[in-house]
């Protein structure tokens, strides 16, 4: 929402947290993961498992079909990195924070391009000069 996008909460039973509505009306499912602590190198590590309200045992790992974009939020550093790359483990490296703060929208735009939604990036034209990362 801070980036000017139309975001809506997903129903509680879904395996994603938010839905981003693109200008053409297409939905993009976003899973949000937050971290408060870093490892010894100052990096934030995100292991994708769904937690249960009943305890820390969780409801198991996510699958690639559960969401389209992962939003990794490093709370103490007030930084977010988006990705459309499917992995069960992601890391925001300490060296990434200056760029994430300087250009907070860049990783969202990269994820949208990877999904084939270049048309949804503000100020961009969807032409042949565009690198189609979804192919």
DSSP file (Angstrom, degrees, kcal/mol; ACC not computed):
  #  RESIDUE AA STRUCTURE BP1 BP2  ACC     N-H-->O    O-->H-N    N-H-->O    O-->H-N    TCO  KAPPA ALPHA  PHI   PSI    X-CA   Y-CA   Z-CA
    1    1 A X    >         0   0    0      0, 0.0     3,-2.1     0, 0.0     6,-0.0   0.000 360.0 360.0 360.0 -35.6    0.0    0.0    0.0
    2    2 A X  T 3   +     0   0    0      1,-0.3     0, 0.0     2,-0.1     0, 0.0   0.759 360.0  56.4 -61.9 -22.6    2.9    2.4    0.7
    3    3 A X  T 3  S-     0   0    0    101,-0.1    -1,-0.3     2,-0.1   102,-0.0   0.326 124.2-103.3 -92.3   7.3    3.9    1.9   -2.9
    4    4 A X  S <  S+     0   0    0     -3,-2.1     2,-0.2     1,-0.3    -2,-0.1   0.664  75.2 139.6  83.7  17.4    0.5    3.1   -4.1
    5    5 A X        -     0   0    0      1,-0.0     2,-0.9    17,-0.0    -1,-0.3  -0.585  60.6-112.0 -94.0 156.3   -0.8   -0.3   -5.0
    6    6 A X  E     +A   21   0A   0     15,-0.6    15,-2.7    -2,-0.2     2,-0.4  -0.794  46.5 174.1 -87.6 107.4   -4.3   -1.7   -4.5
    7    7 A X  E     -A   20   0A   0     -2,-0.9     2,-0.4    13,-0.2    13,-0.2  -0.935  10.9-173.5-120.1 137.8   -3.8   -4.4   -1.8
    8    8 A X  E     -A   19   0A   0     11,-2.2    11,-2.7    -2,-0.4     2,-0.1  -0.973  29.9-107.5-130.0 145.0   -6.6   -6.4   -0.1
    9    9 A X  E     -A   18   0A   0     -2,-0.4     9,-0.3     9,-0.2     2,-0.2  -0.446  34.2-128.4 -68.5 143.5   -6.4   -8.9    2.8
   10   10 A X        -     0   0    0      7,-2.7    -1,-0.1    20,-0.1     9,-0.0  -0.582  35.6 -87.3 -85.6 154.1   -6.9  -12.5    1.9
   11   11 A X    >   -     0   0    0     -2,-0.2     3,-1.9     1,-0.1     5,-0.3  -0.284  42.8-110.0 -58.2 150.2   -9.5  -14.6    3.7
   12   12 A X  T 3  S+     0   0    0      1,-0.3    -1,-0.1    -3,-0.1    -2,-0.1   0.772 114.0  57.1 -56.8 -32.2   -8.0  -16.3    6.8
   13   13 A X  T 3  S+     0   0    0      2,-0.1    -1,-0.3     0, 0.0    -2,-0.1   0.590  86.2 101.6 -79.6  -9.9   -8.1  -19.8    5.4
   14   14 A X  S <  S-     0   0    0     -3,-1.9    52,-0.1     2,-0.1    -4,-0.0  -0.302  76.0-129.1 -73.6 159.3   -6.0  -18.9    2.3
   15   15 A X  S    S+     0   0    0     51,-0.2     2,-0.3    16,-0.0    -1,-0.1   0.071  91.6  62.5 -96.7  23.0   -2.3  -19.8    2.1
   16   16 A X  S    S-     0   0    0     -5,-0.3    15,-0.3     1,-0.1    -2,-0.1  -0.943  70.9-145.7-138.2 161.6   -1.4  -16.2    1.1
   17   17 A X  S    S+     0   0    0     13,-1.8    -7,-2.7    -2,-0.3     2,-0.3   0.804  72.8  20.5 -99.9 -34.5   -1.9  -13.0    3.1
   18   18 A X  E     -AB   9  30A   0     12,-2.5    12,-3.0    -9,-0.3     2,-0.5  -0.901  57.7-140.6-137.0 160.6   -2.8  -10.3    0.6
   19   19 A X  E     -AB   8  29A   0    -11,-2.7   -11,-2.2    -2,-0.3     2,-0.6  -0.992  13.2-154.5-124.9 123.1   -4.1   -9.8   -2.9
   20   20 A X  E     -AB   7  28A   0      8,-3.1     8,-2.1    -2,-0.5     2,-0.7  -0.859  12.0-147.4 -94.0 122.5   -2.6   -7.2   -5.2
   21   21 A X  E     -AB   6  27A   0    -15,-2.7   -15,-0.6    -2,-0.6     6,-0.2  -0.835  13.0-145.4 -94.7 118.8   -5.1   -6.0   -7.9
   22   22 A X    >   -     0   0    0      4,-3.0     3,-2.5    -2,-0.7    98,-0.1  -0.337  29.7-101.0 -76.5 162.6   -3.3   -5.1  -11.1
   23   23 A X  T 3  S+     0   0    0      1,-0.3    -1,-0.1     2,-0.1    97,-0.0   0.798 124.3  54.1 -56.5 -29.3   -4.6   -2.2  -13.3
   24   24 A X  T 3  S-     0   0    0      2,-0.1    -1,-0.3     1,-0.0     3,-0.1   0.409 123.7-104.3 -86.3   4.5   -6.2   -4.8  -15.6
   25   25 A X  S <  S+     0   0    0     -3,-2.5     2,-0.2     1,-0.3    -2,-0.1   0.397  74.5 140.9  91.2  -2.0   -8.1   -6.4  -12.7
   26   26 A X        -     0   0    0     -5,-0.1    -4,-3.0     1,-0.1    -1,-0.3  -0.533  47.1-131.2 -73.5 137.6   -5.8   -9.5  -12.5
   27   27 A X  E     -B   21   0A   0     -2,-0.2     2,-0.4    -6,-0.2    -6,-0.2  -0.681  15.5-163.6 -89.6 144.8   -5.1  -10.6   -8.9
   28   28 A X  E     -B   20   0A   0     -8,-2.1    -8,-3.1    -2,-0.3     2,-0.4  -0.996  18.3-136.2-124.6 123.5   -1.6  -11.4   -7.7
   29   29 A X  E     -B   19   0A   0     -2,-0.4    40,-2.3   -10,-0.2    39,-2.1  -0.661  20.8-164.6 -85.0 129.6   -1.4  -13.4   -4.4
   30   30 A X  E     -Bc  18  69A   0    -12,-3.0   -12,-2.5    -2,-0.4   -13,-1.8  -0.951  10.5-158.2-119.4 131.1    1.2  -12.2   -1.9
   31   31 A X  E     - c   0  70A   0     38,-2.6    40,-3.2    -2,-0.5     2,-0.5  -0.930  14.5-153.2-103.1 128.4    2.6  -14.0    1.1
   32   32 A X  E     - c   0  71A   0     -2,-0.5     2,-0.4    38,-0.2    40,-0.2  -0.896  13.9-179.3-106.9 126.9    4.1  -11.7    3.7
   33   33 A X  E     - c   0  72A   0     38,-2.7    40,-3.1    -2,-0.5     2,-0.3  -0.990   7.8-163.5-124.1 134.8    6.8  -13.0    6.1
   34   34 A X  E     - c   0  73A   0     -2,-0.4     2,-0.4    38,-0.2    40,-0.2  -0.861   5.2-167.4-118.2 152.2    8.3  -10.9    8.8
   35   35 A X  E     - c   0  74A   0     38,-2.1    40,-1.9    -2,-0.3    41,-0.4  -0.994  14.0-176.0-136.4 143.6   11.5  -11.3   10.8
   36   36 A X  S    S+     0   0    0     -2,-0.4     2,-0.3    39,-0.2    40,-0.1   0.634  70.8  51.9-105.8 -24.5   12.6   -9.4   13.9
   37   37 A X        -     0   0    0      8,-0.1     8,-0.3    38,-0.0     2,-0.2  -0.827  65.2-146.0-122.6 155.1   16.1  -10.9   14.3
   38   38 A X        -     0   0    0     -2,-0.3     6,-0.2     6,-0.1     2,-0.1  -0.628  23.0-110.8-107.8 168.2   19.2  -11.5   12.2
   39   39 A X    >   -     0   0    0      4,-2.6     3,-1.9    -2,-0.2    -1,-0.1  -0.235  53.4 -79.9 -83.9-173.8   21.7  -14.2   12.0
   40   40 A X  T 3  S+     0   0    0      1,-0.3    -1,-0.0     2,-0.1    -2,-0.0   0.690 131.9  55.0 -65.3 -17.8   25.3  -13.6   13.1
   41   41 A X  T 3  S-     0   0    0      2,-0.1    -1,-0.3     0, 0.0    53,-0.2   0.444 119.4-106.9 -92.1  -1.5   26.1  -11.9    9.8
   42   42 A X  S <  S+     0   0    0     -3,-1.9     2,-0.2     1,-0.3    -2,-0.1   0.614  77.7 133.2  85.5  12.5   23.3   -9.4   10.1
   43   43 A X        -     0   0    0     50,-0.1    -4,-2.6    51,-0.1     2,-0.5  -0.657  54.6-130.6 -96.2 152.2   21.2  -11.2    7.5
   44   44 A X  E     -E   92   0B   0     48,-2.5    48,-2.6    -2,-0.2     2,-0.5  -0.911  21.2-158.9-102.1 125.2   17.5  -12.0    7.8
   45   45 A X  E     -E   91   0B   0     -2,-0.5     2,-0.6    -8,-0.3    46,-0.2  -0.905   2.6-162.5-109.4 130.9   16.6  -15.6    6.9
   46   46 A X  E     -E   90   0B   0     44,-3.5    44,-2.6    -2,-0.5     2,-0.6  -0.949   3.7-170.3-117.2 113.7   13.1  -16.6    5.9
   47   47 A X  E     -E   89   0B   0     -2,-0.6     2,-1.2    42,-0.2    42,-0.2  -0.917  26.5-128.9-101.2 124.1   12.1  -20.3    6.0
   48   48 A X        +     0   0    0     40,-2.9    14,-0.9    -2,-0.6     2,-0.4  -0.606  53.3 132.4 -85.6  98.0    8.7  -20.7    4.4
   49   49 A X  E     -F   61   0C   0     -2,-1.2     2,-0.5    12,-0.2    12,-0.2  -0.992  53.4-122.2-137.3 142.8    6.4  -22.6    6.7
   50   50 A X  E     -F   60   0C   0     10,-2.9     9,-4.3    -2,-0.4    10,-0.6  -0.749  26.7-143.3 -89.3 127.7    2.9  -21.7    7.6
   51   51 A X  E     -     0   0C   0     -2,-0.5     2,-0.3     7,-0.3     5,-0.1  -0.544   8.2-134.7 -87.6 153.9    2.3  -21.3   11.3
   52   52 A X  E >   -F   55   0C   0      3,-1.0     3,-1.2    -2,-0.2     6,-0.2  -0.773  16.0-127.4-104.3 151.3   -0.8  -22.3   13.1
   53   53 A X  T 3  S+     0   0    0     -2,-0.3    -1,-0.1     1,-0.2     3,-0.1   0.718 107.9  63.3 -66.0 -19.2   -2.7  -20.2   15.6
   54   54 A X  T 3  S-     0   0    0      1,-0.2     2,-0.3     2,-0.0    -1,-0.2   0.463 118.7 -43.6 -89.5  -1.2   -2.5  -23.2   18.0
   55   55 A X  E X   -F   52   0C   0     -3,-1.2    -3,-1.0     1,-0.1     3,-0.8  -0.923  64.6 -72.8 158.5 177.4    1.3  -23.3   18.3
   56   56 A X  E 3  S+     0   0C   0     -2,-0.3    -1,-0.1     1,-0.2    -3,-0.1   0.459 100.9  88.7 -81.7  -1.5    4.7  -23.1   16.7
   57   57 A X  E 3  S-     0   0C   0      1,-0.1     3,-0.3     2,-0.0    -1,-0.2   0.803  79.7-161.5 -69.0 -26.8    4.4  -26.5   15.0
   58   58 A X  E <   -     0   0C   0     -3,-0.8    -7,-0.3     1,-0.2    -1,-0.1   0.002  30.1 -83.6  77.5 178.5    2.8  -24.9   12.0
   59   59 A X  E    S-     0   0C   0     -9,-4.3    -1,-0.2     1,-0.4    -8,-0.2   0.102  76.5 -96.9-110.8  18.4    0.8  -26.3    9.1
   60   60 A X  E     -F   50   0C   0    -10,-0.6   -10,-2.9    -3,-0.3    -1,-0.4  -0.242  58.3 -35.2  96.5 176.8    3.7  -27.3    7.1
   61   61 A X  E     -F   49   0C   0    -12,-0.2   -12,-0.2     1,-0.1     2,-0.1  -0.308  59.3-113.9 -73.5 156.5    5.7  -25.9    4.2
   62   62 A X        -     0   0    0    -14,-0.9     2,-0.3    26,-0.1    -1,-0.1  -0.426  25.0-137.1 -78.6 161.9    4.2  -23.8    1.4
   63   63 A X    >   -     0   0    0     -2,-0.1     3,-1.9     1,-0.0     4,-0.4  -0.796  27.5-106.0-114.0 165.2    4.0  -25.0   -2.2
   64   64 A X  T 3  S+     0   0    0     -2,-0.3     3,-0.4     1,-0.3    -1,-0.0   0.728 119.1  59.6 -61.8 -21.4    4.8  -23.0   -5.3
   65   65 A X  T 3  S+     0   0    0      1,-0.2    -1,-0.3     3,-0.0     3,-0.1   0.516  86.4  78.4 -84.7  -5.1    1.0  -22.9   -6.0
   66   66 A X  S <  S-     0   0    0     -3,-1.9     2,-0.3     1,-0.2    -1,-0.2   0.782 106.4  -3.1 -78.7 -27.7    0.1  -21.1   -2.7
   67   67 A X        -     0   0    0     -3,-0.4   -37,-0.2    -4,-0.4    -1,-0.2  -0.976  50.5-139.9-158.3 166.2    1.2  -17.6   -3.7
   68   68 A X  S    S+     0   0    0    -39,-2.1     2,-0.4     1,-0.3   -38,-0.2   0.810  86.5  26.9 -99.9 -40.1    2.7  -15.6   -6.6
   69   69 A X  E     -c   30   0A   0    -40,-2.3   -38,-2.6    15,-0.0     2,-0.5  -0.980  65.1-146.4-130.1 138.1    5.0  -13.1   -4.7
   70   70 A X  E     -cD  31  83A   0     13,-2.9    13,-1.8    -2,-0.4     2,-0.6  -0.905   9.0-158.5-101.3 129.4    6.7  -13.4   -1.4
   71   71 A X  E     -cD  32  82A   0    -40,-3.2   -38,-2.7    -2,-0.5     2,-0.6  -0.942   7.8-162.9-107.2 111.9    7.2  -10.1    0.6
   72   72 A X  E     -cD  33  81A   0      9,-3.1     9,-2.4    -2,-0.6     2,-0.6  -0.856   6.3-163.2 -98.5 122.7   10.0  -10.5    3.1
   73   73 A X  E     -cD  34  80A   0    -40,-3.1   -38,-2.1    -2,-0.6     2,-1.0  -0.924  14.3-163.0-115.3 119.2    9.9   -7.8    5.8
   74   74 A X  E  >> -cD  35  79A   0      5,-2.8     5,-1.5    -2,-0.6     4,-0.7  -0.835  15.1-167.2 -96.4  96.3   12.8   -7.0    8.0
   75   75 A X  T >45S+     0   0    0    -40,-1.9     3,-1.3    -2,-1.0    -1,-0.2   0.898  78.7  47.4 -59.9 -50.8   11.0   -5.1   10.7
   76   76 A X  T 345S+     0   0    0    -41,-0.4    -1,-0.2     1,-0.3   -40,-0.1   0.827 118.3  43.5 -63.3 -27.9   13.9   -3.5   12.6
   77   77 A X  T 345S-     0   0    0     -3,-0.4    -1,-0.3     2,-0.1    -2,-0.2   0.444 102.9-133.5 -94.5  -0.6   15.5   -2.3    9.4
   78   78 A X  T <<5 +     0   0    0     -3,-1.3     2,-0.3    -4,-0.7    -3,-0.2   0.915  60.3 131.6  49.0  51.8   12.2   -1.1    7.9
   79   79 A X  E   < -D   74   0A   0     -5,-1.5    -5,-2.8     2,-0.0     2,-0.4  -0.980  40.5-162.5-135.9 147.2   12.9   -2.8    4.6
   80   80 A X  E     -D   73   0A   0     -2,-0.3     2,-0.4    -7,-0.2    -7,-0.2  -0.991   0.7-167.9-129.2 135.7   10.9   -5.1    2.3
   81   81 A X  E     -D   72   0A   0     -9,-2.4    -9,-3.1    -2,-0.4     2,-0.3  -0.995  10.0-158.6-122.9 130.2   12.2   -7.3   -0.5
   82   82 A X  E     +D   71   0A   0     -2,-0.4     2,-0.3   -11,-0.2   -11,-0.2  -0.761  13.3 175.7-102.7 149.7    9.8   -8.9   -2.9
   83   83 A X  E     -D   70   0A   0    -13,-1.8   -13,-2.9    -2,-0.3    25,-0.1  -0.988  31.8-166.1-152.2 148.1   10.4  -12.0   -5.0
   84   84 A X        +     0   0    0     -2,-0.3     2,-0.5   -15,-0.2    -1,-0.1   0.230  62.6 112.9-109.4   8.0    8.6  -14.2   -7.5
   85   85 A X        -     0   0    0    -15,-0.1     2,-0.6     1,-0.0   -15,-0.1  -0.711  68.1-131.4 -82.9 125.3   11.3  -16.9   -7.3
   86   86 A X        +     0   0    0     -2,-0.5     2,-0.3     2,-0.0   -22,-0.1  -0.685  47.9 134.2 -85.0 120.3   10.1  -20.0   -5.6
   87   87 A X        -     0   0    0     -2,-0.6     3,-0.1   -23,-0.0   -39,-0.0  -0.959  55.2-131.4-151.9 156.3   12.3  -21.4   -2.8
   88   88 A X  S    S+     0   0    0     -2,-0.3   -40,-2.9     1,-0.2     2,-0.4   0.545  97.1  43.2 -87.9  -6.3   11.6  -22.6    0.7
   89   89 A X  E     +E   47   0B   0    -42,-0.2     2,-0.3     2,-0.0   -42,-0.2  -0.988  65.8 174.2-142.1 129.5   14.3  -20.4    2.1
   90   90 A X  E     -E   46   0B   0    -44,-2.6   -44,-3.5    -2,-0.4     2,-0.4  -0.923  11.6-156.5-130.5 156.0   15.2  -16.8    1.3
   91   91 A X  E     -E   45   0B   0     -2,-0.3     2,-0.7   -46,-0.2   -46,-0.2  -0.999  12.1-153.8-135.3 135.1   17.7  -14.4    2.7
   92   92 A X  E     -E   44   0B   0    -48,-2.6   -48,-2.5    -2,-0.4     2,-0.2  -0.952  30.0-143.4-100.2 114.9   17.9  -10.6    2.8
   93   93 A X    >   -     0   0    0     -2,-0.7     3,-2.4   -50,-0.2     4,-0.5  -0.518  16.1-121.1 -80.6 145.8   21.6   -9.9    3.1
   94   94 A X  G >  S+     0   0    0      1,-0.3     3,-1.1   -53,-0.2     4,-0.3   0.822 112.1  63.3 -54.5 -33.5   22.7   -6.9    5.2
   95   95 A X  G 3  S+     0   0    0      1,-0.2     4,-0.3     2,-0.1    -1,-0.3   0.655  94.7  62.6 -67.8 -14.8   24.4   -5.5    2.2
   96   96 A X  G <> S+     0   0    0     -3,-2.4     4,-2.3     1,-0.2     3,-0.4   0.683  79.2  85.2 -83.1 -18.8   21.0   -5.1    0.4
   97   97 A X  H <> S+     0   0    0     -3,-1.1     4,-2.2    -4,-0.5     5,-0.3   0.859  82.7  55.0 -60.6 -41.8   19.5   -2.7    2.9
   98   98 A X  H  > S+     0   0    0     -4,-0.3     4,-2.2    -3,-0.2    -1,-0.2   0.932 114.3  41.7 -57.7 -42.8   20.8    0.6    1.4
   99   99 A X  H  > S+     0   0    0     -3,-0.4     4,-2.7    -4,-0.3    -1,-0.2   0.880 111.5  55.1 -71.7 -37.5   19.3   -0.2   -2.0
  100  100 A X  H  < S+     0   0    0     -4,-2.3    -1,-0.2     1,-0.2   -20,-0.2   0.873 114.2  41.7 -62.3 -35.9   16.1   -1.5   -0.5
  101  101 A X  H >< S+     0   0    0     -4,-2.2     3,-0.5    -5,-0.2    -2,-0.2   0.880 115.2  50.0 -75.9 -39.2   15.6    1.8    1.3
  102  102 A X  H 3< S+     0   0    0     -4,-2.2     2,-0.2    -5,-0.3    -2,-0.2   0.877 130.1  17.6 -68.1 -38.4   16.8    3.9   -1.6
  103  103 A X  T ><  +     0   0    0     -4,-2.7     3,-1.3    -5,-0.1     4,-0.4  -0.640  69.5 171.6-135.5  75.9   14.4    2.2   -4.1
  104  104 A X  T <  S+     0   0    0     -3,-0.5     4,-0.3     1,-0.3     3,-0.1   0.678  77.7  52.5 -65.0 -17.4   11.7    0.3   -2.2
  105  105 A X  T 3> S+     0   0    0      1,-0.1     4,-2.4     2,-0.1     3,-0.4   0.631  83.5  88.2 -91.6 -14.8    9.7   -0.5   -5.3
  106  106 A X  H <> S+     0   0    0     -3,-1.3     4,-2.2     1,-0.2    -1,-0.1   0.877  89.1  45.7 -57.3 -44.9   12.5   -2.1   -7.4
  107  107 A X  H  > S+     0   0    0     -4,-0.4     4,-2.1     2,-0.2    -1,-0.2   0.826 111.3  53.3 -73.2 -28.5   12.1   -5.7   -6.1
  108  108 A X  H  > S+     0   0    0     -3,-0.4     4,-2.6    -4,-0.3    -2,-0.2   0.935 110.0  48.2 -66.1 -45.0    8.3   -5.5   -6.5
  109  109 A X  H  X S+     0   0    0     -4,-2.4     4,-2.4     1,-0.2    -2,-0.2   0.899 110.5  51.5 -61.3 -40.6    8.7   -4.4  -10.1
  110  110 A X  H  X S+     0   0    0     -4,-2.2     4,-2.4    -5,-0.2    -1,-0.2   0.912 110.7  48.6 -61.6 -42.3   11.2   -7.2  -10.7
  111  111 A X  H  X S+     0   0    0     -4,-2.1     4,-1.6     2,-0.2    -2,-0.2   0.909 110.9  50.0 -65.8 -41.9    8.8   -9.7   -9.3
  112  112 A X  H  <>S+     0   0    0     -4,-2.6     5,-3.1     1,-0.2     4,-0.3   0.910 110.9  49.6 -62.9 -41.3    6.0   -8.4  -11.5
  113  113 A X  H ><5S+     0   0    0     -4,-2.4     3,-1.7     1,-0.2    21,-0.5   0.921 107.5  54.1 -62.1 -43.4    8.2   -8.6  -14.6
  114  114 A X  H 3<5S+     0   0    0     -4,-2.4    -1,-0.2     1,-0.3    -2,-0.2   0.838 108.2  50.1 -60.4 -32.8    9.1  -12.2  -13.7
  115  115 A X  T 3<5S-     0   0    0     -4,-1.6    -1,-0.3    -5,-0.1    -2,-0.2   0.461 123.2-106.2 -83.7  -1.8    5.4  -13.1  -13.6
  116  116 A X  T < 5S+     0   0    0     -3,-1.7     3,-0.2    -4,-0.3    -3,-0.2   0.733  86.1 121.5  84.5  23.5    4.8  -11.4  -17.0
  117  117 A X    > < +     0   0    0     -5,-3.1     3,-1.9     1,-0.2    -4,-0.2  -0.236  15.6 135.3-112.8  42.8    3.0   -8.3  -15.6
  118  118 A X  G >   +     0   0    0      1,-0.3     3,-1.7    -5,-0.3    -1,-0.2   0.823  67.7  67.5 -58.7 -30.5    5.3   -5.6  -16.9
  119  119 A X  G 3  S+     0   0    0      1,-0.3    -1,-0.3    -3,-0.2     5,-0.1   0.703  93.1  60.6 -61.8 -19.5    2.2   -3.7  -17.9
  120  120 A X  G <  S+     0   0    0     -3,-1.9     2,-0.6   -11,-0.1    -1,-0.3   0.451  78.7 101.9 -90.2  -0.9    1.4   -3.2  -14.2
  121  121 A X  S X  S-     0   0    0     -3,-1.7     3,-1.6    -4,-0.2    -3,-0.0  -0.749  79.6-117.1 -88.6 120.3    4.5   -1.3  -13.4
  122  122 A X  T 3  S+     0   0    0     -2,-0.6     3,-0.1     1,-0.2    -2,-0.1  -0.244  93.6  12.4 -58.1 137.2    3.9    2.4  -13.1
  123  123 A X  T 3  S+     0   0    0      1,-0.2     2,-0.4     0, 0.0    -1,-0.2   0.547 102.7 113.7  77.8   7.5    5.6    4.6  -15.7
  124  124 A X    <   -     0   0    0     -3,-1.6     2,-0.4    -6,-0.1    -1,-0.2  -0.861  57.4-140.3-113.8 147.4    6.7    1.7  -17.9
  125  125 A X        -     0   0    0     -2,-0.4     2,-1.3    -3,-0.1    -6,-0.0  -0.817  16.7-131.1-100.6 145.5    5.6    0.8  -21.4
  126  126 A X        +     0   0    0     -2,-0.4     2,-0.2    -7,-0.1    -7,-0.1  -0.670  59.2 132.0 -95.4  79.8    5.0   -2.8  -22.3
  127  127 A X  S >  S-     0   0    0     -2,-1.3     3,-1.8     1,-0.0    -2,-0.0  -0.590  74.1 -84.1-123.9-176.1    7.1   -2.9  -25.5
  128  128 A X  T 3  S+     0   0    0      1,-0.3     4,-0.1    -2,-0.2    -2,-0.0   0.703 119.2  67.3 -66.1 -19.2    9.7   -5.0  -27.2
  129  129 A X  T 3  S+     0   0    0      2,-0.1     2,-0.3    -4,-0.0    -1,-0.3   0.627  80.8 101.7 -74.7 -10.2   12.5   -3.3  -25.3
  130  130 A X  S <  S-     0   0    0     -3,-1.8     2,-0.7     1,-0.1    -4,-0.0  -0.567  76.5-128.9 -76.8 131.4   11.2   -4.9  -22.1
  131  131 A X        -     0   0    0     -2,-0.3     2,-1.1     1,-0.0     3,-0.1  -0.729  18.5-146.1 -80.3 117.4   13.1   -7.9  -20.9
  132  132 A X    >   +     0   0    0     -2,-0.7     3,-0.7     1,-0.2   -18,-0.1  -0.742  22.9 174.9 -90.9  99.9   10.5  -10.7  -20.4
  133  133 A X  T 3   +     0   0    0     -2,-1.1   -19,-0.2     1,-0.2    -1,-0.2   0.570  69.8  72.7 -80.8  -9.4   11.8  -12.6  -17.4
  134  134 A X  T 3         0   0    0    -21,-0.5    -1,-0.2     1,-0.2   -20,-0.1   0.699 360.0 360.0 -78.7 -17.4    8.6  -14.8  -17.3
  135  135 A X    <         0   0    0     -3,-0.7    -1,-0.2     0, 0.0    -2,-0.1   0.492 360.0 360.0 -74.7 360.0    9.7  -16.7  -20.4
